Amino acid sequence: MPEFSPSESRTAKAPIAVSPAGLSCSAELYLVSDSTKVVTSGLIPFTSTGAKQNITLPITMPSAEGTYPVWLDVYAGGTLIAAYQA
């Protein structure tokens, strides 16, 4: 499992495929503690291509040391279409 320093800025690149092409989409990467979001990339907008595309998700690690589950949510037209736990 990767380890990062507290408050360290990192960038994740997630390969995401949404079909059909041309949909207004967004993705959010976030870390949780006790089912609460601790830090988030915020919603990162992109337009679907119908094929896999790398979406860049910047995030700053929590200031408190610890182990945090990582989640990635994908939205199309504002509707959650996928939720992944890393």
VMD Tcl script that builds the backbone (N, CA, C; Angstrom):
set m [mol new atoms 258]
animate dup $m
set s [atomselect $m all]
$s set {name element resname resid chain x y z} {
  {N N MET 1 A 0.850 -1.168 0.000}
  {CA C MET 1 A 0.000 0.000 0.000}
  {C C MET 1 A 0.902 1.239 0.000}
  {N N PRO 2 A 0.636 2.204 -0.905}
  {CA C PRO 2 A 1.455 3.418 -0.939}
  {C C PRO 2 A 1.317 4.222 0.351}
  {N N GLU 3 A 2.406 4.874 0.734}
  {CA C GLU 3 A 2.386 5.759 1.895}
  {C C GLU 3 A 2.832 7.139 1.455}
  {N N PHE 4 A 2.132 8.157 1.943}
  {CA C PHE 4 A 2.439 9.535 1.601}
  {C C PHE 4 A 2.564 10.349 2.876}
  {N N SER 5 A 3.304 11.429 2.797}
  {CA C SER 5 A 3.483 12.313 3.947}
  {C C SER 5 A 2.223 13.134 4.185}
  {N N PRO 6 A 1.951 13.505 5.452}
  {CA C PRO 6 A 0.812 14.372 5.739}
  {C C PRO 6 A 0.906 15.670 4.940}
  {N N SER 7 A -0.213 16.128 4.425}
  {CA C SER 7 A -0.359 17.372 3.661}
  {C C SER 7 A 0.394 17.366 2.330}
  {N N GLU 8 A 0.878 16.208 1.901}
  {CA C GLU 8 A 1.583 16.097 0.622}
  {C C GLU 8 A 0.580 16.186 -0.529}
  {N N SER 9 A 0.916 16.982 -1.542}
  {CA C SER 9 A 0.071 17.086 -2.732}
  {C C SER 9 A 0.441 15.985 -3.713}
  {N N ARG 10 A -0.560 15.307 -4.236}
  {CA C ARG 10 A -0.361 14.211 -5.185}
  {C C ARG 10 A -1.370 14.351 -6.316}
  {N N THR 11 A -1.101 13.676 -7.410}
  {CA C THR 11 A -2.037 13.660 -8.527}
  {C C THR 11 A -2.250 12.217 -8.964}
  {N N ALA 12 A -3.499 11.813 -8.995}
  {CA C ALA 12 A -3.851 10.480 -9.481}
  {C C ALA 12 A -4.333 10.606 -10.920}
  {N N LYS 13 A -4.030 9.602 -11.717}
  {CA C LYS 13 A -4.551 9.530 -13.083}
  {C C LYS 13 A -5.385 8.262 -13.166}
  {N N ALA 14 A -6.675 8.441 -13.386}
  {CA C ALA 14 A -7.593 7.305 -13.423}
  {C C ALA 14 A -8.081 7.071 -14.845}
  {N N PRO 15 A -7.906 5.850 -15.368}
  {CA C PRO 15 A -8.454 5.534 -16.690}
  {C C PRO 15 A -9.959 5.291 -16.566}
  {N N ILE 16 A -10.746 6.155 -17.198}
  {CA C ILE 16 A -12.203 6.092 -17.080}
  {C C ILE 16 A -12.813 6.027 -18.476}
  {N N ALA 17 A -13.736 5.101 -18.671}
  {CA C ALA 17 A -14.461 4.985 -19.936}
  {C C ALA 17 A -15.947 5.185 -19.670}
  {N N VAL 18 A -16.544 6.138 -20.375}
  {CA C VAL 18 A -17.982 6.380 -20.289}
  {C C VAL 18 A -18.510 6.434 -21.721}
  {N N SER 19 A -19.575 5.696 -21.987}
  {CA C SER 19 A -20.201 5.691 -23.313}
  {C C SER 19 A -21.636 6.158 -23.179}
  {N N PRO 20 A -22.155 6.797 -24.208}
  {CA C PRO 20 A -21.521 7.138 -25.473}
  {C C PRO 20 A -20.643 8.375 -25.339}
  {N N ALA 21 A -19.960 8.711 -26.408}
  {CA C ALA 21 A -19.133 9.917 -26.442}
  {C C ALA 21 A -20.021 11.155 -26.359}
  {N N GLY 22 A -19.447 12.222 -25.805}
  {CA C GLY 22 A -20.138 13.505 -25.766}
  {C C GLY 22 A -20.920 13.795 -24.504}
  {N N LEU 23 A -20.906 12.881 -23.531}
  {CA C LEU 23 A -21.626 13.122 -22.281}
  {C C LEU 23 A -20.831 14.050 -21.374}
  {N N SER 24 A -21.537 14.912 -20.664}
  {CA C SER 24 A -20.921 15.775 -19.658}
  {C C SER 24 A -20.725 14.941 -18.397}
  {N N CYS 25 A -19.471 14.721 -18.026}
  {CA C CYS 25 A -19.145 13.836 -16.909}
  {C C CYS 25 A -18.276 14.552 -15.883}
  {N N SER 26 A -18.110 13.914 -14.746}
  {CA C SER 26 A -17.167 14.392 -13.736}
  {C C SER 26 A -16.725 13.198 -12.900}
  {N N ALA 27 A -15.590 13.376 -12.247}
  {CA C ALA 27 A -15.052 12.340 -11.368}
  {C C ALA 27 A -14.558 13.011 -10.094}
  {N N GLU 28 A -14.624 12.282 -8.996}
  {CA C GLU 28 A -14.136 12.793 -7.713}
  {C C GLU 28 A -13.364 11.686 -7.005}
  {N N LEU 29 A -12.143 11.997 -6.614}
  {CA C LEU 29 A -11.311 11.106 -5.815}
  {C C LEU 29 A -11.346 11.630 -4.385}
  {N N TYR 30 A -11.574 10.746 -3.415}
  {CA C TYR 30 A -11.598 11.216 -2.029}
  {C C TYR 30 A -11.142 10.129 -1.068}
  {N N LEU 31 A -10.646 10.570 0.075}
  {CA C LEU 31 A -10.209 9.691 1.151}
  {C C LEU 31 A -11.201 9.833 2.292}
  {N N VAL 32 A -11.485 8.719 2.979}
  {CA C VAL 32 A -12.476 8.752 4.048}
  {C C VAL 32 A -11.914 8.263 5.376}
  {N N SER 33 A -12.556 8.712 6.438}
  {CA C SER 33 A -12.287 8.242 7.791}
  {C C SER 33 A -13.636 8.139 8.485}
  {N N ASP 34 A -13.955 6.969 9.007}
  {CA C ASP 34 A -15.256 6.744 9.649}
  {C C ASP 34 A -16.413 7.154 8.741}
  {N N SER 35 A -16.341 6.783 7.468}
  {CA C SER 35 A -17.382 7.049 6.460}
  {C C SER 35 A -17.565 8.525 6.130}
  {N N THR 36 A -16.619 9.379 6.522}
  {CA C THR 36 A -16.689 10.810 6.239}
  {C C THR 36 A -15.543 11.199 5.320}
  {N N LYS 37 A -15.848 11.998 4.280}
  {CA C LYS 37 A -14.791 12.485 3.398}
  {C C LYS 37 A -13.839 13.362 4.194}
  {N N VAL 38 A -12.547 13.059 4.094}
  {CA C VAL 38 A -11.524 13.829 4.801}
  {C C VAL 38 A -10.881 14.828 3.846}
  {N N VAL 39 A -10.520 14.366 2.662}
  {CA C VAL 39 A -9.997 15.235 1.602}
  {C C VAL 39 A -10.594 14.773 0.278}
  {N N THR 40 A -10.677 15.700 -0.682}
  {CA C THR 40 A -11.279 15.391 -1.972}
  {C C THR 40 A -10.591 16.173 -3.084}
  {N N SER 41 A -10.636 15.617 -4.271}
  {CA C SER 41 A -10.138 16.329 -5.451}
  {C C SER 41 A -11.150 17.368 -5.898}
  {N N GLY 42 A -12.373 17.267 -5.378}
  {CA C GLY 42 A -13.464 18.058 -5.921}
  {C C GLY 42 A -13.940 17.379 -7.196}
  {N N LEU 43 A -15.038 17.837 -7.731}
  {CA C LEU 43 A -15.535 17.257 -8.978}
  {C C LEU 43 A -14.693 17.769 -10.137}
  {N N ILE 44 A -14.098 16.862 -10.888}
  {CA C ILE 44 A -13.255 17.199 -12.030}
  {C C ILE 44 A -14.073 16.915 -13.293}
  {N N PRO 45 A -14.441 17.963 -14.042}
  {CA C PRO 45 A -15.282 17.755 -15.222}
  {C C PRO 45 A -14.490 17.216 -16.416}
  {N N PHE 46 A -15.169 16.417 -17.224}
  {CA C PHE 46 A -14.615 15.962 -18.497}
  {C C PHE 46 A -15.770 15.564 -19.408}
  {N N THR 47 A -15.494 15.483 -20.689}
  {CA C THR 47 A -16.481 15.049 -21.669}
  {C C THR 47 A -16.117 13.643 -22.110}
  {N N SER 48 A -17.080 12.745 -22.061}
  {CA C SER 48 A -16.791 11.352 -22.417}
  {C C SER 48 A -16.392 11.245 -23.882}
  {N N THR 49 A -15.504 10.284 -24.149}
  {CA C THR 49 A -15.058 10.026 -25.523}
  {C C THR 49 A -15.610 8.704 -26.036}
  {N N GLY 50 A -16.260 7.938 -25.161}
  {CA C GLY 50 A -16.731 6.615 -25.540}
  {C C GLY 50 A -15.652 5.556 -25.401}
  {N N ALA 51 A -14.435 5.994 -25.058}
  {CA C ALA 51 A -13.298 5.087 -24.867}
  {C C ALA 51 A -12.603 5.461 -23.566}
  {N N LYS 52 A -11.675 4.625 -23.143}
  {CA C LYS 52 A -10.928 4.901 -21.917}
  {C C LYS 52 A -10.106 6.180 -22.088}
  {N N GLN 53 A -10.171 7.061 -21.095}
  {CA C GLN 53 A -9.369 8.283 -21.096}
  {C C GLN 53 A -8.822 8.502 -19.693}
  {N N ASN 54 A -7.616 9.041 -19.605}
  {CA C ASN 54 A -6.996 9.294 -18.302}
  {C C ASN 54 A -7.481 10.624 -17.754}
  {N N ILE 55 A -8.096 10.587 -16.586}
  {CA C ILE 55 A -8.584 11.788 -15.915}
  {C C ILE 55 A -7.622 12.094 -14.773}
  {N N THR 56 A -7.159 13.341 -14.704}
  {CA C THR 56 A -6.209 13.783 -13.688}
  {C C THR 56 A -6.971 14.319 -12.482}
  {N N LEU 57 A -6.651 13.779 -11.299}
  {CA C LEU 57 A -7.358 14.119 -10.063}
  {C C LEU 57 A -6.353 14.558 -8.999}
  {N N PRO 58 A -6.149 15.877 -8.826}
  {CA C PRO 58 A -5.209 16.356 -7.811}
  {C C PRO 58 A -5.824 16.278 -6.414}
  {N N ILE 59 A -4.988 15.943 -5.433}
  {CA C ILE 59 A -5.482 15.829 -4.056}
  {C C ILE 59 A -4.332 16.109 -3.092}
  {N N THR 60 A -4.657 16.642 -1.926}
  {CA C THR 60 A -3.675 16.866 -0.867}
  {C C THR 60 A -3.987 15.895 0.263}
  {N N MET 61 A -2.972 15.164 0.688}
  {CA C MET 61 A -3.165 14.165 1.739}
  {C C MET 61 A -3.639 14.833 3.033}
  {N N PRO 62 A -4.369 14.107 3.874}
  {CA C PRO 62 A -4.807 14.655 5.160}
  {C C PRO 62 A -3.603 15.060 6.018}
  {N N SER 63 A -3.808 16.034 6.889}
  {CA C SER 63 A -2.721 16.483 7.764}
  {C C SER 63 A -2.457 15.478 8.889}
  {N N ALA 64 A -3.459 14.687 9.247}
  {CA C ALA 64 A -3.290 13.672 10.296}
  {C C ALA 64 A -2.800 12.365 9.669}
  {N N GLU 65 A -1.747 11.800 10.257}
  {CA C GLU 65 A -1.261 10.512 9.769}
  {C C GLU 65 A -2.315 9.443 9.997}
  {N N GLY 66 A -2.348 8.472 9.115}
  {CA C GLY 66 A -3.300 7.383 9.272}
  {C C GLY 66 A -3.483 6.637 7.974}
  {N N THR 67 A -4.355 5.649 8.019}
  {CA C THR 67 A -4.713 4.876 6.841}
  {C C THR 67 A -6.116 5.287 6.427}
  {N N TYR 68 A -6.272 5.658 5.167}
  {CA C TYR 68 A -7.541 6.170 4.671}
  {C C TYR 68 A -7.987 5.375 3.448}
  {N N PRO 69 A -9.190 4.810 3.458}
  {CA C PRO 69 A -9.717 4.204 2.241}
  {C C PRO 69 A -9.860 5.274 1.152}
  {N N VAL 70 A -9.585 4.871 -0.081}
  {CA C VAL 70 A -9.647 5.786 -1.226}
  {C C VAL 70 A -10.837 5.393 -2.095}
  {N N TRP 71 A -11.630 6.385 -2.467}
  {CA C TRP 71 A -12.801 6.172 -3.312}
  {C C TRP 71 A -12.701 7.021 -4.565}
  {N N LEU 72 A -13.303 6.531 -5.642}
  {CA C LEU 72 A -13.416 7.274 -6.895}
  {C C LEU 72 A -14.852 7.150 -7.377}
  {N N ASP 73 A -15.536 8.280 -7.487}
  {CA C ASP 73 A -16.906 8.306 -7.999}
  {C C ASP 73 A -16.898 8.921 -9.389}
  {N N VAL 74 A -17.728 8.383 -10.273}
  {CA C VAL 74 A -17.851 8.891 -11.636}
  {C C VAL 74 A -19.316 9.251 -11.876}
  {N N TYR 75 A -19.536 10.436 -12.435}
  {CA C TYR 75 A -20.878 10.946 -12.700}
  {C C TYR 75 A -21.038 11.231 -14.189}
  {N N ALA 76 A -22.244 11.023 -14.706}
  {CA C ALA 76 A -22.602 11.422 -16.068}
  {C C ALA 76 A -23.901 12.202 -15.967}
  {N N GLY 77 A -23.883 13.421 -16.464}
  {CA C GLY 77 A -25.078 14.254 -16.372}
  {C C GLY 77 A -25.514 14.490 -14.942}
  {N N GLY 78 A -24.561 14.488 -13.997}
  {CA C GLY 78 A -24.865 14.729 -12.593}
  {C C GLY 78 A -25.340 13.500 -11.825}
  {N N THR 79 A -25.468 12.361 -12.502}
  {CA C THR 79 A -25.917 11.123 -11.866}
  {C C THR 79 A -24.726 10.208 -11.606}
  {N N LEU 80 A -24.628 9.694 -10.391}
  {CA C LEU 80 A -23.559 8.760 -10.055}
  {C C LEU 80 A -23.739 7.486 -10.877}
  {N N ILE 81 A -22.705 7.133 -11.671}
  {CA C ILE 81 A -22.798 5.927 -12.502}
  {C C ILE 81 A -21.798 4.852 -12.080}
  {N N ALA 82 A -20.810 5.224 -11.262}
  {CA C ALA 82 A -19.827 4.243 -10.798}
  {C C ALA 82 A -19.175 4.746 -9.520}
  {N N ALA 83 A -18.909 3.822 -8.600}
  {CA C ALA 83 A -18.206 4.138 -7.352}
  {C C ALA 83 A -17.208 3.018 -7.105}
  {N N TYR 84 A -15.946 3.383 -7.031}
  {CA C TYR 84 A -14.883 2.399 -6.859}
  {C C TYR 84 A -14.128 2.665 -5.567}
  {N N GLN 85 A -13.759 1.603 -4.864}
  {CA C GLN 85 A -12.874 1.735 -3.715}
  {C C GLN 85 A -11.538 1.130 -4.098}
  {N N ALA 86 A -10.471 1.921 -3.931}
  {CA C ALA 86 A -9.126 1.445 -4.289}
  {C C ALA 86 A -8.575 0.568 -3.195}
}
mol reanalyze $m
mol bondsrecalc $m
mol representation Tube
mol addrep $m
